[in-house]
Amino acid sequence: MRDMQEPIRVAQVVGKVNFGGVDTFVMDIYRNIDRSKVQFDFFMDGMESSPIDEEIISLGGRIFKLPAYTENMS
């Protein structure tokens, strides 16, 4: 059973951050939700830093960097 004092954590799988439509939309929601009740965890494609890493961390989010996706899956 979850501690009711802790926010619900929602996974956001965003791929590479390039400030496209989905990235901008998710960040707009994240900036404006009640983060004491809901927090986002971001799963990002690639190990490099993204331009929004610091903002996500400052808002209480967590970032999980995943190895870059490639279509060559042989």
MDTraj code that builds the backbone (N, CA, C; nanometers):
import mdtraj as md
import numpy as np

residues = "MET ARG ASP MET GLN GLU PRO ILE ARG VAL ALA GLN VAL VAL GLY LYS VAL ASN PHE GLY GLY VAL ASP THR PHE VAL MET ASP ILE TYR ARG ASN ILE ASP ARG SER LYS VAL GLN PHE ASP PHE PHE MET ASP GLY MET GLU SER SER PRO ILE ASP GLU GLU ILE ILE SER LEU GLY GLY ARG ILE PHE LYS LEU PRO ALA TYR THR GLU ASN MET SER".split()
xyz = np.array([
    [0.0842, -0.1178, 0.0000],
    [0.0000, 0.0000, 0.0000],
    [0.0889, 0.1242, 0.0000],
    [0.0527, 0.2207, -0.0787],
    [0.1314, 0.3412, -0.0979],
    [0.1070, 0.4406, 0.0148],
    [0.2146, 0.5091, 0.0560],
    [0.2061, 0.6150, 0.1563],
    [0.1319, 0.7338, 0.0945],
    [0.0221, 0.7742, 0.1513],
    [-0.0598, 0.8823, 0.0948],
    [0.0087, 1.0175, 0.0992],
    [0.1203, 1.0289, 0.1711],
    [0.1946, 1.1548, 0.1727],
    [0.2844, 1.1685, 0.0500],
    [0.3189, 1.0555, -0.0097],
    [0.4061, 1.0553, -0.1269],
    [0.3232, 1.0795, -0.2532],
    [0.3759, 1.1579, -0.3486],
    [0.3014, 1.1797, -0.4733],
    [0.2971, 1.0533, -0.5592],
    [0.1953, 1.0434, -0.6404],
    [0.1880, 0.9379, -0.7409],
    [0.2952, 0.9685, -0.8450],
    [0.3684, 0.8667, -0.8890],
    [0.4735, 0.8860, -0.9891],
    [0.4232, 0.8331, -1.1230],
    [0.4375, 0.9149, -1.2270],
    [0.3916, 0.8807, -1.3609],
    [0.5119, 0.8765, -1.4541],
    [0.5292, 0.7650, -1.5250],
    [0.6413, 0.7501, -1.6180],
    [0.6100, 0.8223, -1.7486],
    [0.7048, 0.9041, -1.7925],
    [0.6955, 0.9717, -1.9215],
    [0.8098, 0.9196, -2.0083],
    [0.7785, 0.8504, -2.1148],
    [0.8799, 0.8000, -2.2066],
    [0.8849, 0.8986, -2.3228],
    [0.9915, 0.9804, -2.3255],
    [0.9955, 1.0912, -2.4200],
    [1.0950, 1.0734, -2.5336],
    [1.1768, 0.9705, -2.5320],
    [1.2760, 0.9549, -2.6378],
    [1.3811, 1.0643, -2.6283],
    [1.4297, 1.1120, -2.7423],
    [1.5245, 1.2238, -2.7427],
    [1.4467, 1.3535, -2.7266],
    [1.4952, 1.4411, -2.6406],
    [1.4276, 1.5686, -2.6175],
    [1.4720, 1.6673, -2.7250],
    [1.3762, 1.7133, -2.8046],
    [1.4079, 1.8106, -2.9093],
    [1.3071, 1.9248, -2.9133],
    [1.2323, 1.9405, -2.8060],
    [1.1321, 2.0463, -2.7917],
    [1.0284, 2.0435, -2.9027],
    [0.9922, 1.9227, -2.9447],
    [0.8832, 1.9066, -3.0395],
    [0.7505, 1.9130, -2.9674],
    [0.6445, 1.8756, -3.0352],
    [0.5101, 1.8874, -2.9804],
    [0.4885, 1.8114, -2.8514],
    [0.5255, 1.6840, -2.8473],
    [0.5010, 1.6027, -2.7277],
    [0.5878, 1.6502, -2.6118],
    [0.7161, 1.6777, -2.6373],
    [0.8055, 1.7243, -2.5307],
    [0.7530, 1.8531, -2.4677],
    [0.7128, 1.9461, -2.5502],
    [0.6611, 2.0744, -2.5014],
    [0.5320, 2.0551, -2.4238],
    [0.4431, 1.9712, -2.4754],
    [0.3153, 1.9450, -2.4093],
    [0.3353, 1.8818, -2.2714],
    [0.4208, 1.7792, -2.2632],
    [0.4454, 1.7121, -2.1351],
    [0.5055, 1.8099, -2.0342],
    [0.6014, 1.8919, -2.0774],
    [0.6634, 1.9875, -1.9849],
    [0.5641, 2.0954, -1.9421],
    [0.4772, 2.1395, -2.0303],
    [0.3743, 2.2377, -1.9911],
    [0.2840, 2.1803, -1.8826],
    [0.2444, 2.0545, -1.8986],
    [0.1622, 1.9904, -1.7954],
    [0.2417, 1.9802, -1.6658],
    [0.3660, 1.9339, -1.6759],
    [0.4480, 1.9121, -1.5564],
    [0.4696, 2.0418, -1.4778],
    [0.4903, 2.1514, -1.5470],
    [0.5120, 2.2802, -1.4796],
    [0.3872, 2.3277, -1.4053],
    [0.2695, 2.2820, -1.4486],
    [0.1443, 2.3378, -1.3967],
    [0.0604, 2.2432, -1.3117],
    [0.1053, 2.1200, -1.2903],
    [0.0288, 2.0284, -1.2052],
    [0.0656, 2.0500, -1.0590],
    [-0.0134, 1.9944, -0.9723],
    [0.0184, 1.9957, -0.8290],
    [0.1211, 1.8849, -0.8049],
    [0.2487, 1.9219, -0.8021],
    [0.3561, 1.8229, -0.7906],
    [0.3676, 1.7637, -0.6510],
    [0.2895, 1.8136, -0.5554],
    [0.2848, 1.7474, -0.4247],
    [0.1973, 1.6222, -0.4323],
    [0.1128, 1.6135, -0.5378],
    [0.0251, 1.4983, -0.5564],
    [0.0713, 1.4062, -0.6693],
    [0.1321, 1.4636, -0.7725],
    [0.1750, 1.3862, -0.8900],
    [0.3146, 1.4302, -0.9299],
    [0.4022, 1.3339, -0.9501],
    [0.5364, 1.3618, -0.9983],
    [0.5621, 1.2789, -1.1234],
    [0.6434, 1.3320, -1.2132],
    [0.6783, 1.2621, -1.3366],
    [0.8192, 1.2063, -1.3260],
    [0.8380, 1.0876, -1.3803],
    [0.9694, 1.0288, -1.4011],
    [0.9887, 1.0198, -1.5521],
    [1.1019, 1.0690, -1.6010],
    [1.1275, 1.0763, -1.7443],
    [1.2262, 0.9687, -1.7863],
    [1.1870, 0.8912, -1.8861],
    [1.2748, 0.7909, -1.9468],
    [1.3153, 0.8464, -2.0823],
    [1.4473, 0.8701, -2.0995],
    [1.4975, 0.9368, -2.2194],
    [1.5913, 0.8475, -2.2979],
    [1.5835, 0.8602, -2.4279],
    [1.6652, 0.7845, -2.5218],
    [1.8030, 0.8501, -2.5344],
    [1.9079, 0.7769, -2.5010],
    [2.0442, 0.8297, -2.5124],
    [2.0980, 0.8707, -2.3769],
    [2.2280, 0.8624, -2.3631],
    [2.2917, 0.8882, -2.2344],
    [2.3342, 1.0341, -2.2157],
    [2.3256, 1.1142, -2.3212],
    [2.3706, 1.2537, -2.3120],
    [2.2696, 1.3395, -2.2351],
    [2.3179, 1.4531, -2.1880],
    [2.2308, 1.5472, -2.1167],
    [2.1313, 1.6092, -2.2137],
    [2.0170, 1.6473, -2.1605],
    [1.9186, 1.7185, -2.2422],
    [1.9043, 1.8596, -2.1873],
    [1.8520, 1.9508, -2.2681],
    [1.8363, 2.0903, -2.2237],
    [1.7412, 2.1077, -2.1046],
    [1.6565, 2.0090, -2.0762],
    [1.5586, 2.0255, -1.9680],
    [1.5907, 1.9431, -1.8439],
    [1.7054, 1.8758, -1.8416],
    [1.7401, 1.7926, -1.7260],
    [1.7345, 1.8711, -1.5950],
    [1.7977, 1.9855, -1.5907],
    [1.8024, 2.0642, -1.4660],
    [1.6633, 2.1069, -1.4210],
    [1.5793, 2.1476, -1.5161],
    [1.4436, 2.1902, -1.4792],
    [1.3637, 2.0726, -1.4227],
    [1.3732, 1.9560, -1.4855],
    [1.3007, 1.8386, -1.4365],
    [1.3415, 1.8065, -1.2940],
    [1.4712, 1.8052, -1.2684],
    [1.5215, 1.7750, -1.1339],
    [1.4763, 1.8809, -1.0348],
    [1.4799, 2.0089, -1.0748],
    [1.4383, 2.1162, -0.9832],
    [1.2897, 2.1081, -0.9488],
    [1.2095, 2.0487, -1.0383],
    [1.0661, 2.0325, -1.0127],
    [1.0350, 1.9041, -0.9353],
    [1.1379, 1.8237, -0.9062],
    [1.1180, 1.7024, -0.8270],
    [1.1096, 1.5750, -0.9089],
    [1.1285, 1.5861, -1.0408],
    [1.1227, 1.4692, -1.1272],
    [1.2521, 1.3901, -1.1241],
    [1.2436, 1.2685, -1.1721],
    [1.3618, 1.1839, -1.1852],
    [1.3830, 1.1557, -1.3330],
    [1.5101, 1.1366, -1.3703],
    [1.5459, 1.1111, -1.5099],
    [1.6180, 0.9777, -1.5173],
    [1.5730, 0.8941, -1.6097],
    [1.6382, 0.7661, -1.6348],
    [1.6851, 0.7666, -1.7793],
    [1.8162, 0.7650, -1.7989],
    [1.8743, 0.7646, -1.9335],
    [1.8880, 0.6198, -1.9795],
    [1.8409, 0.5927, -2.0992],
    [1.8447, 0.4589, -2.1561],
    [1.9373, 0.4584, -2.2771],
    [2.0008, 0.3459, -2.3071],
    [2.0845, 0.3403, -2.4269],
    [2.0038, 0.3831, -2.5494],
    [2.0699, 0.4512, -2.6408],
    [2.0023, 0.5025, -2.7602],
    [1.9367, 0.3900, -2.8382],
    [1.8169, 0.4144, -2.8839],
    [1.7422, 0.3190, -2.9646],
    [1.8022, 0.3137, -3.1047],
    [1.8174, 0.1948, -3.1572],
    [1.8586, 0.1778, -3.2968],
    [1.7653, 0.0776, -3.3617],
    [1.7411, 0.0959, -3.4895],
    [1.6527, 0.0044, -3.5616],
    [1.7231, -0.1225, -3.6019],
    [1.8548, -0.1241, -3.5991],
    [1.9317, -0.2421, -3.6370],
    [1.9352, -0.3373, -3.5180],
    [1.8355, -0.4207, -3.5070],
    [1.8209, -0.5095, -3.3915],
    [1.8566, -0.6542, -3.4287],
    [1.9608, -0.6739, -3.5083],
    [1.9961, -0.8102, -3.5513],
    [2.0735, -0.8856, -3.4481],
])
top = md.Topology()
chain = top.add_chain()
for i, resn in enumerate(residues, 1):
    res = top.add_residue(resn, chain, resSeq=i)
    for name in ("N", "CA", "C"):
        top.add_atom(name, md.element.get_by_symbol(name[0]), res)
traj = md.Trajectory(xyz[None], top)
